[in-house]
């Protein structure tokens, strides 16, 4: 075979009903009474889900590679095996109260692309791969996005393998027990193959596309993130005898900082985000003035300069509160993800795929972390978003429309073909 421009004799489209049925079949593994899925990373349910996916892939004649952190790569060979693979994928582990589509859609959309090409008898020039990344959710093991993080050298394999769940079971032990401790190198620095391109299809997990009544989002990048642990320390005292002017109320002071987090984000629209998601009050007694409050801060922005402004303003607010002399304030940054700009050529391929299909679309920035964010450190990458009902995700009622899922998968198909090329038949 010789290489040809990726043109086809007839319109090529995925089977939307088959994609939907695959999603519903996978969703039975770990199904919850409320219609969601609980399939935590490297549990027996995760093992069952992985084996189902591998069975489907092997029915297509794909080869399988399993690496040392348990990432799965199923490969459909191209006519030129020396070309780096054009890849897609996501994850199939879920939150404890997860839904049917988060991550699962990206994996099974990739599988549907391979099935469609197999049905049509089309061979690509570059190989195609579908990835299942280990422990993306971080519900059982920390860090989150573990498999793709190891692949991209964001942290070491040893660090990931030594992480333990609440029962003291390590990632290494869980991989061994599920049979997914693979022999292949897990990190690019250790010899894991780099992709020629990587696409990830995903539900948006937010309300923007649905609010705009747009069926497809062209993801241009992902917000940078800074997470903090903040501790405000005052002094416990009896709620009755202590006058208001003489109190060192840690909660009263902390709530002022929490409001400042919102104000910081509002000053950085449209992409500024500020969230206080966890609060612990000590001693948490009805008639005791709180002496210590611990809370988390999650700041996000579309560019690093904006994220730095938000960081500086938070730290200034904490310093100003401490300078008043009633409480002390400590701030520790625990996470930093720089903003990511996806590869313009691949973003354009997604946009062109949407236009070819006649789909209304809009550019969008991902507010959440995804495996593509790490993969983008070592390979060209882009993402495709489709709406989810009411913008709800990480929830058992998570939902998406079959026609939107099919539309996103069709865009994925043609974006991958544009990068991989079609062999002359």
Secondary structure, DSSP 8 states (H G I E B T S, - for coil): --EE-S--SS-----HHHHHHHHHHHHTTTB-TTS-B---TTSHHHHHHHHHHHHHHHHTT-EEEEBTT--EEEEE--S-TTS--EEEEE-----TTB-SSTTHHHHHHHHHHHHHHHHHT--BSS-EEEEE-TTSS-SSSSSSSHHHHHHTTSS-HHHHHH-B-TTS-BHHHHHHHHT---SB--SGGGT----SEEEEEEE-SSSHHHHHT-SEEEEEEE-EEEEEEEEEE---EETTTS-GGG---HHHHHHHHHHHHHHHHHTTTTT-EEE---EEEES--TTEE--EEEEEEEEEESSHHHHHHHHHHHHHHHHHHHHTSS-EEEEEEEEEE--EE--HHHHHHHHHHHHHTT--EEEEEE-S--HHHHHTTTS-EEEEEE--GGG--SSTT----HHHHHHHHHHHHHHHHHHH-EE--
